[in-house]
Amino acid sequence: MSPVLMVAVLIAVVAAGGGFVHFLQANNKSQFIKLALAFSGGFLLAIVFEHLLPELYAAETANIGIYILVGFLIQLIMEYFSGGIEHGHIHVHKGQAMPWALFISLSIHSIIEGIPLGNDVDPLHHLHNHDHKLSLFWGIVFHQIPVAIALMTLLLNTSLRKGMAWLVLLLFGIMTPLGLLIGLKVPMEQTGISVPVILGVVIGMFLHISTTIIFETSENHKFNLLKLSSVIAGIAGALLMY
């Protein structure tokens, strides 16, 4: 898939998430959003274990497990500021001030996960059976939809006007494409950070997000059948990609 098409899809899914909230009055409490999150959690976990981790370790980068752990910890720290919006958690108070720390944290997360999408040089070229970029791309796409819905729900409840809320949402929407552009234009080797290292950090972030989504209990502390089915569907979708 070309970078231009990737950018178009990434921006479109964020805009679609905003549209669900603005025009269809959906929000992060709806059953659809909860099931979409569960699906994305299962999909992310499956691509990590089936595609990304095997190819990453095949690249034989030294101490790669450390970078995966670093990614996990980075996500943990960022969620201190984001409040867990990456897995559908928002605390809405009508008329509240715009939570810029949340937006910045979410944007940093999106930029980091976009960088491996833009690397022209594939460090895993010796494994041709799996395209880690494509699985990573679809993992991001499926996760961005519920995140965009949660973010738009929050934005429309702040003191921002609707037009400004859309502007902030679309600004968030270009963050992953910005990461992709950085991956395309900035030679990672010149920065002292290899592509496998960045991918390891992204995998750690995905592990934190996916396991949090999957193992979170519902309001009545039950892992209900619909959520279980959505998680399984996400896993199956990832496994059937190739």
C-alpha positions in Angstrom: 0.0 0.0 0.0 1.4 3.4 -1.0 2.1 6.0 1.7 -0.4 8.4 0.1 -3.2 5.9 0.5 -2.1 5.1 4.0 -2.3 8.8 4.9 -5.7 9.2 3.3 -7.1 6.2 5.2 -5.6 7.2 8.5 -7.2 10.7 8.3 -10.5 9.4 7.0 -11.0 6.9 9.9 -10.4 9.7 12.5 -12.9 12.0 10.6 -15.4 9.1 10.5 -15.0 8.6 14.3 -15.8 12.3 14.8 -18.7 12.0 12.4 -20.2 9.1 14.5 -20.2 11.4 17.5 -21.3 14.7 15.8 -24.0 13.4 13.5 -25.1 10.1 15.0 -24.7 11.1 18.6 -22.5 8.0 19.4 -20.2 8.2 22.4 -17.7 6.1 24.2 -20.4 4.5 26.3 -22.3 2.9 23.4 -22.2 -0.8 22.9 -20.7 -0.4 19.4 -17.7 1.5 20.7 -17.1 -1.1 23.5 -17.2 -3.9 20.9 -15.0 -1.9 18.5 -12.4 -1.5 21.2 -12.6 -5.2 22.1 -12.1 -6.1 18.4 -9.1 -3.7 18.1 -7.6 -5.1 21.3 -7.8 -8.6 20.0 -6.4 -7.5 16.6 -3.5 -5.6 18.1 -2.6 -8.5 20.4 -2.7 -11.0 17.5 -0.6 -9.0 15.1 2.0 -8.5 17.9 2.4 -12.2 18.5 1.8 -13.5 15.0 3.5 -10.9 12.8 5.5 -8.2 14.6 7.4 -10.1 17.4 8.6 -13.0 15.2 9.9 -10.7 12.5 11.4 -8.3 15.0 13.4 -11.1 16.7 14.4 -12.5 13.4 16.2 -9.1 12.7 18.5 -10.2 15.6 18.8 -6.7 17.1 20.7 -6.7 20.4 18.6 -6.2 23.6 15.4 -5.9 21.7 13.4 -7.0 24.7 14.5 -3.9 26.5 13.0 -1.7 23.9 9.7 -3.6 24.0 9.7 -3.0 27.8 10.5 0.7 27.3 7.6 1.0 24.9 5.3 -0.6 27.5 6.6 1.8 30.2 6.3 4.8 27.8 2.6 4.0 27.2 2.1 3.6 31.0 3.5 7.1 31.6 1.6 8.7 28.7 -1.7 7.3 30.1 -1.0 9.1 33.3 -1.6 12.3 31.2 -4.1 10.9 28.7 -6.4 9.3 31.3 -6.5 6.1 29.3 -8.3 7.5 26.2 -6.3 5.0 24.1 -8.5 2.3 25.5 -11.8 4.2 25.6 -11.6 5.9 29.0 -12.6 9.5 29.2 -14.0 11.6 32.0 -16.5 14.1 30.6 -17.6 17.2 32.4 -19.7 19.6 30.3 -18.0 22.9 29.7 -14.6 21.7 30.9 -11.4 23.3 29.7 -9.6 21.7 26.8 -7.2 19.0 28.3 -4.1 19.8 26.3 -1.9 17.4 28.3 -4.2 14.6 27.1 -4.1 15.8 23.5 -0.3 16.1 23.5 0.1 12.6 25.1 -2.2 11.1 22.5 -0.4 12.9 19.7 3.0 11.6 20.8 1.6 8.1 20.9 0.3 8.5 17.4 3.5 9.9 16.0 5.6 7.1 17.4 3.4 4.4 16.1 3.4 6.0 12.6 7.2 6.1 12.2 7.6 2.3 11.3 5.0 2.8 8.6 7.2 5.2 6.7 10.5 3.4 6.5 11.5 2.7 2.9 14.2 0.3 4.1 12.7 -2.8 5.6 15.0 -4.1 8.3 13.2 -7.4 8.2 13.7 -7.9 4.4 14.8 -11.5 4.9 11.3 -12.5 5.9 9.0 -12.2 2.9 6.0 -14.2 4.2 4.8 -11.4 6.4 4.4 -7.7 5.7 4.8 -6.1 9.1 3.9 -2.7 7.8 0.5 -3.8 6.5 -0.5 -5.6 9.7 0.8 -2.6 11.7 -1.2 -0.2 9.5 -4.5 -2.1 9.9 -3.9 -2.4 13.6 -3.6 1.3 13.9 -6.7 1.9 11.7 -8.9 -0.4 13.7 -7.8 1.2 16.9 -8.0 4.8 15.7 -11.8 4.6 15.2 -12.9 4.1 18.8 -10.1 6.5 20.0 -11.4 9.2 17.6 -14.9 8.7 18.9 -13.7 9.0 22.5 -11.7 12.1 21.7 -14.6 13.8 19.8 -16.9 13.0 22.7 -14.5 14.7 25.0 -13.9 17.7 22.7 -17.7 18.4 22.2 -18.0 18.6 26.0 -15.3 21.1 26.5 -15.6 24.8 26.2 -14.5 24.6 22.5 -16.9 25.5 19.8 -17.9 22.7 17.4 -15.7 24.0 14.6 -12.7 24.2 16.9 -13.4 20.7 18.2 -13.3 19.4 14.6 -10.1 21.3 14.0 -8.5 19.7 17.1 -9.7 16.3 16.0 -8.3 16.6 12.5 -5.0 17.9 14.0 -4.9 14.6 16.0 -5.8 12.8 12.7 -2.6 14.0 11.0 -0.3 12.8 13.9 0.1 9.2 12.7 0.7 10.4 9.1 3.3 12.8 10.5 5.0 9.9 12.1 4.8 8.1 8.7 6.4 11.2 7.1 9.2 11.2 9.6 9.9 7.5 8.9 10.0 8.3 5.1 12.2 11.4 5.3 14.5 10.9 8.3 17.0 8.1 8.0 16.8 6.3 11.3 20.4 5.2 11.2 21.5 8.8 11.2 19.6 9.4 14.4 21.3 6.5 16.1 17.9 4.7 16.5 17.3 1.7 14.2 13.9 0.8 12.8 13.8 -2.4 14.9 14.2 -0.3 18.0 11.3 1.9 17.0 9.2 -1.1 16.2 10.1 -2.7 19.5 8.9 0.4 21.3 5.6 0.4 19.3 5.1 -3.3 20.1 5.5 -2.5 23.8 2.9 0.2 23.5 0.5 -2.1 21.7 1.0 -4.8 24.3 0.0 -2.4 27.0 -3.1 -1.0 25.1 -4.3 -4.4 23.9 -4.0 -6.2 27.2 -5.7 -3.3 29.1 -8.6 -3.4 26.6 -9.0 -7.2 26.8 -8.6 -7.6 30.6 -10.7 -4.6 31.7 -13.9 -5.8 33.3 -17.3 -4.3 32.5 -19.4 -2.3 34.9 -20.8 -5.5 36.5 -17.3 -7.0 36.5 -18.1 -9.7 34.0 -16.3 -10.4 30.8 -19.5 -10.8 28.7 -20.0 -13.0 25.7 -20.2 -10.1 23.2 -16.9 -8.7 24.3 -15.3 -12.1 24.2 -16.7 -12.6 20.7 -15.3 -9.3 19.6 -11.9 -10.1 20.9 -11.9 -13.5 19.2 -13.1 -11.8 15.9 -10.2 -9.3 16.1 -7.7 -12.2 16.7 -9.2 -14.2 13.8 -9.1 -11.1 11.5 -5.4 -10.7 12.2 -4.6 -14.3 11.7 -6.5 -14.4 8.4 -4.7 -11.4 6.9 -2.0 -13.7 5.3 
